[in-house]
Amino acid sequence: MMSEKSRRAYPHCGPTLDKSHPLAGLFGTPETMAGKVKWVTDIEKSVLINNFEKRGWVQVTENEDWNFYWMSVQTIRNVFSVETGYRLSDDQIVNHFPNHYELTRKDLMVKNIKRYRKELEKEGSPLAEKDENGKYLYLDFVPVTFMLPADYNLFVEEFRKNPSSTWIMKPCGKAQGKGIFLINKLSQIKKWSRDSKTSSFVSQSSKEAYVISLYINNPLLIGGKKFDLRLYVLVSTYRPLRCYMYKLGFCRFCTVKYTPSTSELDNMFVHLTNVAIQKHGDDYNHIHGGKWTVSNLRLYLESIRGKEVTNKLFDEIHWIIVQSLKAVAPVMNNDKHCFECYGYDIIIDDKLKPWLIEVNASPSLTSSTANDRILKYNLINDTLNIAVPNGEIPDYKWNKSPPKEALGNYEILYDEEMAQSEGPDRDFRSRAGQSIGLKGNRARDSGKPGPITWK
């Protein structure tokens, strides 16, 4: 017999009862399941399950026929692996691209962006223009970064040019602030080196790959505290690239006031905005969770810096996101069964320049506050409305162009097909300061954030 727990988890399983039986409604029948999306997830989060149930979808196990699988990055690896993988059928979709790690692994993201810059340079693209110091005018949006152990000697060379700088070390394959530390002396990473004489760098955890990036030590502060932006971006297809920005992103604040003082380099409550770290701080606020909406940030910046400057900042953030997606599009396996909702982490410095820090393949669906729960429930709801039109059984052949009314809190960020119809130099015109609306006309100043510049 099925346990009560299993029966609740899988109401369609179990004995077939006569329709007149008083318990018949507890169990799905082939008739009631017909035409309904069958879902599976290996991420037990209420914001997911409540959205599936609201649509009347039917839960099944991964060994049964399913249409929609919201899976972890570990599971997606198995689904598309050469040894253990299997071919997805026309009515199955999943929430990750097979090699999403080209964008979401810290080292590969930087590698792909560097390659993208070089390719644009080779093509003579105006986007790859540099200033007199050799810095990219439009593509300088990732802090100077090296891979370790591979680039150790290059890093040392760069470090010695500016020995007073601070650097941040991160393990390539970890999240939530795990394994991160700051350094400002070469001697601090010598302990990670097996043989400092030959500068051969080997990390203590059996050659685990790290990235080391120039630390943004002049972050924009609000109330004296450092913060970053978590923005959600949905990609429905990479070729042609079509992506959407979620309007309801938020800022994550540190609990301790920022200081660039070297005496506080080890204090992660000063430097790392990850909620997984900050929630253990003495000053963590469980009501607002150290979070602030992007719309509040926008209003605040408009009041102290002005509307024009604020609009320019957000246009630059949108630009960064689109360019990062363009950088990985050529190497991404654009499987038609896939979509992906990324969590972008952006830091703004005190000159209002935005920096791309990293991109998350599985942004947290854990709710730290009541507002957080509502935001993430709506995020999943709007994502499903785009990925699974009308909540019907998916067909991977559809053109992935939902009508505007289906977007909810998403707005189109970039549509490559539409952009190509506006001319090859469109990106440069946009980056050079011409806000180009959906039809390619100069955007009118409506007093709102301009129409998303990268449509």
C-alpha positions as CSV (number, residue, x, y, z in Angstrom):
1,M,0.0,0.0,0.0
2,M,1.1,3.6,-0.6
3,S,2.0,5.6,2.5
4,E,-0.1,8.7,3.2
5,K,2.9,10.9,2.5
6,S,3.4,9.3,-0.9
7,R,-0.3,9.5,-1.7
8,R,-0.2,13.3,-1.0
9,A,2.9,13.7,-3.1
10,Y,1.7,11.6,-6.0
11,P,-2.1,11.8,-6.0
12,H,-2.3,10.3,-9.5
13,C,-0.6,7.1,-8.3
14,G,-2.2,4.2,-6.4
15,P,-5.3,2.0,-6.9
16,T,-7.9,2.8,-9.5
17,L,-11.2,3.4,-7.8
18,D,-14.7,3.4,-9.2
19,K,-15.8,7.0,-10.0
20,S,-18.7,6.6,-7.5
21,H,-16.3,5.7,-4.7
22,P,-16.2,8.5,-2.1
23,L,-12.4,8.6,-2.3
24,A,-12.2,8.6,-6.1
25,G,-11.5,12.3,-6.2
26,L,-8.2,11.8,-4.4
27,F,-6.7,9.9,-7.3
28,G,-6.2,11.0,-10.8
29,T,-7.6,8.9,-13.6
30,P,-6.4,8.6,-17.2
31,E,-9.3,10.8,-18.2
32,T,-8.6,13.6,-15.7
33,M,-4.9,13.5,-16.5
34,A,-5.4,13.7,-20.3
35,G,-4.2,16.9,-21.8
36,K,-2.6,18.1,-18.5
37,V,1.0,19.0,-18.2
38,K,2.8,16.3,-16.2
39,W,5.6,17.8,-14.0
40,V,8.6,16.7,-12.1
41,T,11.1,18.6,-9.9
42,D,14.0,17.6,-7.8
43,I,13.9,21.0,-6.1
44,E,11.3,20.9,-3.3
45,K,10.4,24.6,-3.1
46,S,6.9,25.8,-2.4
47,V,7.2,28.7,-4.9
48,L,7.6,26.0,-7.6
49,I,5.1,23.4,-6.4
50,N,2.3,26.0,-5.7
51,N,2.7,27.3,-9.2
52,F,2.4,23.9,-10.8
53,E,-0.6,23.0,-8.7
54,K,-2.3,26.3,-9.4
55,R,-2.3,25.4,-13.1
56,G,-3.8,22.0,-12.4
57,W,-0.7,20.2,-13.6
58,V,-0.1,16.7,-12.5
59,Q,2.9,15.5,-10.6
60,V,4.6,12.4,-11.8
61,T,8.0,10.7,-11.1
62,E,11.0,11.1,-13.3
63,N,10.6,7.5,-14.4
64,E,7.1,8.2,-15.8
65,D,6.2,10.3,-18.9
66,W,6.7,13.9,-18.0
67,N,6.3,17.2,-20.0
68,F,8.0,19.7,-17.7
69,Y,11.0,19.1,-15.4
70,W,12.3,21.9,-13.2
71,M,15.7,20.4,-12.3
72,S,18.9,21.1,-10.5
73,V,22.1,21.7,-12.4
74,Q,23.4,18.3,-11.3
75,T,20.3,16.6,-12.9
76,I,20.6,18.5,-16.1
77,R,24.2,17.3,-16.4
78,N,22.9,13.7,-16.3
79,V,20.0,14.3,-18.7
80,F,22.4,15.6,-21.4
81,S,25.4,13.5,-20.6
82,V,26.8,11.3,-23.3
83,E,26.8,8.2,-21.1
84,T,23.6,8.6,-19.1
85,G,21.6,11.1,-21.1
86,Y,18.5,10.5,-23.2
87,R,16.7,12.1,-26.1
88,L,14.0,14.5,-25.0
89,S,10.7,14.1,-26.9
90,D,8.8,16.9,-28.7
91,D,6.5,17.5,-25.6
92,Q,9.3,17.8,-23.0
93,I,11.0,20.9,-21.8
94,V,13.6,21.6,-19.0
95,N,14.7,24.7,-17.2
96,H,18.5,24.7,-18.1
97,F,20.5,24.7,-21.3
98,P,22.8,21.7,-21.5
99,N,26.0,23.8,-21.1
100,H,24.7,26.7,-19.2
101,Y,28.0,26.6,-17.3
102,E,29.6,28.6,-20.2
103,L,27.9,31.6,-18.6
104,T,27.3,30.5,-15.0
105,R,30.8,29.2,-14.1
106,K,32.9,32.2,-13.1
107,D,36.0,31.2,-15.0
108,L,34.1,30.2,-18.2
109,M,32.0,33.4,-18.2
110,V,35.2,35.6,-18.1
111,K,36.9,33.4,-20.8
112,N,33.9,33.7,-23.1
113,I,33.7,37.5,-22.6
114,K,37.4,37.9,-23.3
115,R,37.0,35.8,-26.5
116,Y,34.0,37.9,-27.6
117,R,35.9,41.1,-27.2
118,K,38.8,39.7,-29.3
119,E,36.4,38.6,-32.0
120,L,34.7,42.0,-32.2
121,E,38.2,43.6,-32.3
122,K,39.2,41.4,-35.1
123,E,36.0,42.3,-37.0
124,G,36.9,46.0,-36.5
125,S,33.6,46.5,-34.6
126,P,33.2,50.0,-33.1
127,L,32.0,48.2,-29.9
128,A,35.6,47.0,-29.4
129,E,37.1,50.5,-29.4
130,K,39.7,51.3,-26.8
131,D,40.9,54.4,-25.0
132,E,44.5,55.7,-25.0
133,N,45.3,53.4,-22.0
134,G,44.1,50.3,-24.0
135,K,40.9,49.9,-22.0
136,Y,37.7,49.0,-23.8
137,L,35.3,52.0,-24.0
138,Y,32.1,49.9,-24.2
139,L,33.1,46.3,-23.1
140,D,34.9,47.0,-19.9
141,F,32.2,45.6,-17.6
142,V,34.0,42.7,-15.8
143,P,36.7,43.4,-13.2
144,V,40.2,42.3,-14.3
145,T,40.2,38.5,-13.7
146,F,42.6,35.7,-13.9
147,M,42.1,31.9,-13.7
148,L,44.1,30.0,-11.1
149,P,46.2,28.0,-11.3
150,A,46.5,28.6,-15.1
151,D,47.1,32.4,-15.0
152,Y,49.1,32.6,-11.8
153,N,52.2,34.2,-13.4
154,L,50.0,36.7,-15.3
155,F,48.3,37.6,-12.1
156,V,51.5,38.2,-10.3
157,E,52.7,40.5,-13.1
158,E,49.4,42.5,-12.8
159,F,49.5,42.6,-9.0
160,R,53.0,44.1,-9.0
161,K,51.8,46.9,-11.3
162,N,49.6,48.1,-8.4
163,P,50.7,46.4,-5.2
164,S,48.2,48.4,-3.0
165,S,45.2,46.9,-4.7
166,T,42.8,44.3,-3.2
167,W,41.8,41.1,-5.0
168,I,39.0,38.7,-4.3
169,M,39.4,34.9,-4.7
170,K,36.4,32.7,-5.6
171,P,36.2,28.9,-6.3
172,C,34.8,28.5,-9.8
173,G,32.1,26.0,-9.0
174,K,30.6,27.2,-5.7
175,A,27.8,29.6,-4.8
176,Q,26.4,31.4,-1.8
177,G,29.7,33.0,-0.9
178,K,31.4,29.7,-0.1
179,G,35.2,29.6,-0.2
180,I,35.6,33.3,-1.0
181,F,38.4,35.4,0.6
182,L,40.1,38.8,-0.1
183,I,43.9,39.3,-0.4
184,N,46.1,42.4,-0.6
185,K,49.5,40.7,-0.4
186,L,51.1,38.0,-2.6
187,S,52.2,36.3,0.6
188,Q,48.5,35.6,1.4
189,I,48.2,33.2,-1.6
190,K,51.6,31.7,-1.2
191,K,50.1,29.3,1.3
192,W,47.9,28.1,-1.6
193,S,51.0,27.5,-3.6
194,R,52.8,24.2,-3.6
195,D,56.1,25.7,-4.7
196,S,56.4,29.5,-4.5
197,K,59.8,29.4,-6.1
198,T,58.4,28.3,-9.4
199,S,55.2,30.3,-8.9
200,S,53.3,27.1,-9.6
201,F,49.9,27.7,-8.0
202,V,48.0,24.7,-6.6
203,S,45.0,25.3,-4.3
204,Q,44.7,23.4,-1.1
205,S,41.6,21.5,-2.2
206,S,43.4,19.3,-4.8
207,K,43.8,21.7,-7.7
208,E,40.3,23.2,-7.4
209,A,40.0,26.0,-10.0
210,Y,39.7,29.5,-8.7
211,V,39.2,33.0,-10.2
212,I,41.0,36.0,-8.8
213,S,39.5,39.4,-9.6
214,L,40.4,42.9,-8.9
215,Y,38.1,43.9,-6.0
216,I,35.7,46.8,-6.5
217,N,36.9,48.7,-3.5
218,N,34.9,51.9,-4.2
219,P,31.3,50.4,-4.2
220,L,28.3,52.8,-4.2
221,L,27.2,52.8,-0.6
222,I,23.7,53.5,0.8
223,G,23.5,54.1,4.5
224,G,27.3,53.4,4.6
225,K,26.7,49.8,3.5
226,K,27.8,47.9,0.4
227,F,25.1,46.2,-1.7
228,D,24.7,44.4,-5.0
229,L,21.8,43.9,-7.4
230,R,20.2,40.5,-8.1
231,L,18.4,40.7,-11.4
232,Y,16.5,37.9,-13.1
233,V,16.9,37.3,-16.8
234,L,15.0,34.7,-18.8
235,V,16.5,33.4,-22.0
236,S,14.1,31.5,-24.2
237,T,16.5,30.9,-27.1
238,Y,20.2,31.7,-27.8
239,R,20.1,31.5,-31.6
240,P,18.4,33.8,-32.3
241,L,19.0,35.4,-28.9
242,R,15.7,36.4,-27.2
243,C,15.9,37.4,-23.5
244,Y,13.6,39.1,-21.0
245,M,14.4,41.2,-17.9
246,Y,12.3,40.8,-14.8
247,K,11.2,44.2,-13.4
248,L,11.2,43.1,-9.8
249,G,14.8,42.6,-9.0
250,F,16.3,43.6,-5.6
251,C,19.4,44.9,-3.8
252,R,21.1,42.8,-1.2
253,F,22.8,44.8,1.6
254,C,25.7,43.9,3.9
255,T,24.8,44.2,7.6
256,V,28.0,45.9,8.6
257,K,29.1,49.4,7.3
258,Y,31.7,49.2,4.5
259,T,35.3,50.1,5.0
260,P,38.2,49.6,2.6
261,S,40.5,49.2,5.6
262,T,42.8,46.3,5.3
263,S,42.1,45.3,8.9
264,E,38.6,44.3,7.9
265,L,39.5,42.2,4.8
266,D,38.5,39.0,6.6
267,N,35.1,40.4,7.7
268,M,32.6,38.9,5.2
269,F,29.7,40.9,6.8
270,V,31.4,44.0,5.3
271,H,32.3,42.6,1.9
272,L,29.9,39.8,0.7
273,T,26.3,40.6,0.1
274,N,25.1,36.9,-0.1
275,V,22.1,36.3,2.1
276,A,23.5,32.9,3.0
277,I,26.3,34.8,4.8
278,Q,24.6,37.9,6.0
279,K,21.8,36.1,7.8
280,H,24.3,34.9,10.3
281,G,25.3,38.4,11.2
282,D,24.2,40.0,14.6
283,D,22.6,42.9,12.7
284,Y,20.6,40.9,10.2
285,N,17.0,42.0,10.0
286,H,14.6,39.1,9.5
287,I,11.7,41.4,8.5
288,H,13.2,43.0,5.4
289,G,16.1,40.5,5.1
290,G,18.6,43.3,4.1
291,K,16.8,43.6,0.8
292,W,15.5,46.6,-1.1
293,T,13.6,46.6,-4.4
294,V,15.2,47.9,-7.6
295,S,12.4,50.4,-7.9
296,N,13.3,51.9,-4.5
297,L,17.0,52.0,-5.6
298,R,15.9,53.8,-8.8
299,L,13.8,56.4,-6.9
300,Y,16.7,56.9,-4.4
301,L,19.3,57.5,-7.2
302,E,16.9,59.8,-9.1
303,S,16.5,61.9,-6.0
304,I,20.3,62.2,-5.3
305,R,21.9,61.9,-8.8
306,G,19.0,62.9,-11.1
307,K,16.8,61.0,-13.5
308,E,19.1,61.2,-16.6
309,V,22.1,59.8,-14.8
310,T,19.9,57.0,-13.3
311,N,18.4,56.1,-16.6
312,K,21.9,55.9,-18.1
313,L,23.0,53.6,-15.3
314,F,20.1,51.2,-15.9
315,D,20.7,51.3,-19.7
316,E,24.3,50.3,-19.0
317,I,23.2,47.4,-16.8
318,H,20.9,46.2,-19.6
319,W,23.8,46.6,-22.1
320,I,26.1,44.5,-19.9
321,I,23.5,41.7,-19.6
322,V,22.9,41.5,-23.4
323,Q,26.6,41.6,-24.2
324,S,27.3,38.7,-21.7
325,L,24.6,36.6,-23.4
326,K,25.9,37.5,-26.9
327,A,29.4,36.4,-25.7
328,V,28.2,32.9,-24.8
329,A,25.5,32.5,-27.5
330,P,28.0,30.9,-30.1
331,V,29.1,28.2,-27.7
332,M,25.8,27.5,-26.0
333,N,24.0,24.4,-27.0
334,N,20.7,26.0,-28.1
335,D,18.5,23.0,-27.4
336,K,14.9,23.8,-28.3
337,H,13.7,21.9,-25.2
338,C,15.4,24.4,-22.9
339,F,14.9,27.8,-21.4
340,E,16.7,29.3,-18.4
341,C,16.1,31.9,-15.7
342,Y,19.5,33.4,-14.6
343,G,20.3,35.4,-11.5
344,Y,22.6,38.2,-12.5
345,D,24.8,39.8,-9.8
346,I,25.8,43.4,-10.5
347,I,27.8,45.8,-8.4
348,I,27.6,49.6,-8.9
349,D,30.7,51.6,-8.0
350,D,30.7,55.2,-6.6
351,K,31.0,56.6,-10.1
352,L,27.8,54.8,-11.0
353,K,29.6,52.4,-13.3
354,P,28.0,48.9,-13.1
355,W,30.1,45.7,-13.0
356,L,29.0,42.2,-13.8
357,I,30.2,40.0,-11.0
358,E,28.7,36.6,-11.8
359,V,25.6,34.8,-13.2
360,N,23.8,32.1,-11.4
361,A,22.1,29.1,-13.1
362,S,19.9,28.3,-10.1
363,P,19.1,31.6,-8.3
364,S,17.8,30.9,-4.8
365,L,14.1,30.1,-4.5
366,T,14.3,30.1,-0.7
367,S,12.3,32.9,0.8
368,S,13.9,34.9,3.5
369,T,10.9,37.2,4.1
370,A,7.2,37.4,3.2
371,N,7.9,39.9,0.4
372,D,10.6,37.6,-0.9
373,R,8.1,34.7,-1.1
374,I,5.7,36.8,-3.1
375,L,8.4,38.0,-5.4
376,K,9.7,34.5,-6.1
377,Y,6.2,33.0,-6.5
378,N,5.5,35.7,-9.1
379,L,8.9,35.2,-10.8
380,I,8.1,31.5,-11.3
381,N,4.6,32.2,-12.4
382,D,5.7,34.7,-15.1
383,T,8.5,32.4,-16.1
384,L,6.1,29.5,-16.7
385,N,3.7,31.7,-18.6
386,I,6.5,32.4,-21.2
387,A,8.1,29.0,-21.1
388,V,4.8,27.0,-21.2
389,P,2.3,29.1,-23.1
390,N,-1.2,28.9,-21.7
391,G,-0.1,26.2,-19.4
392,E,-0.6,23.6,-22.1
393,I,1.4,20.6,-23.0
394,P,4.6,22.0,-24.5
395,D,5.7,21.7,-28.1
396,Y,9.4,22.4,-28.5
397,K,8.8,23.6,-32.1
398,W,6.9,26.8,-31.1
399,N,8.6,30.0,-32.0
400,K,9.1,31.2,-28.4
401,S,7.6,34.6,-29.1
402,P,4.8,35.1,-26.5
403,P,2.3,37.9,-26.9
404,K,3.1,41.0,-24.8
405,E,0.1,40.4,-22.4
406,A,1.7,37.0,-21.4
407,L,4.9,38.6,-20.1
408,G,3.7,39.7,-16.7
409,N,6.6,41.4,-14.9
410,Y,9.0,40.5,-17.6
411,E,9.9,42.9,-20.5
412,I,11.7,42.1,-23.6
413,L,15.4,43.0,-23.2
414,Y,16.7,41.9,-26.6
415,D,15.3,40.2,-29.6
416,E,18.0,39.4,-32.1
417,E,15.7,38.9,-35.1
418,M,14.1,42.3,-34.5
419,A,17.5,43.9,-33.9
420,Q,18.9,42.6,-37.2
421,S,16.0,44.2,-39.1
422,E,17.1,47.5,-37.6
423,G,20.6,47.3,-39.1
424,P,24.0,45.9,-38.1
425,D,25.2,48.9,-36.2
426,R,22.2,49.0,-33.9
427,D,24.1,47.9,-30.8
428,F,26.7,50.5,-31.3
429,R,24.1,53.3,-31.8
430,S,22.4,52.1,-28.6
431,R,25.6,52.0,-26.6
432,A,26.7,55.3,-27.9
433,G,23.7,56.9,-26.2
434,Q,20.8,56.6,-28.6
435,S,17.9,54.9,-26.9
436,I,16.3,52.8,-29.6
437,G,12.8,51.6,-29.0
438,L,11.1,48.5,-30.4
439,K,10.7,50.0,-33.8
440,G,14.2,51.4,-34.0
441,N,13.1,55.0,-33.4
442,R,14.8,57.3,-31.0
443,A,12.9,56.8,-27.7
444,R,10.9,59.7,-26.5
445,D,11.6,60.9,-22.9
446,S,8.5,59.8,-21.2
447,G,9.8,60.4,-17.7
448,K,9.9,56.6,-17.2
449,P,12.9,54.4,-17.7
450,G,13.3,54.4,-21.5
451,P,11.8,51.5,-23.3
452,I,14.2,48.7,-22.7
453,T,17.0,49.9,-24.9
454,W,18.0,46.4,-26.1
455,K,14.8,45.3,-27.7
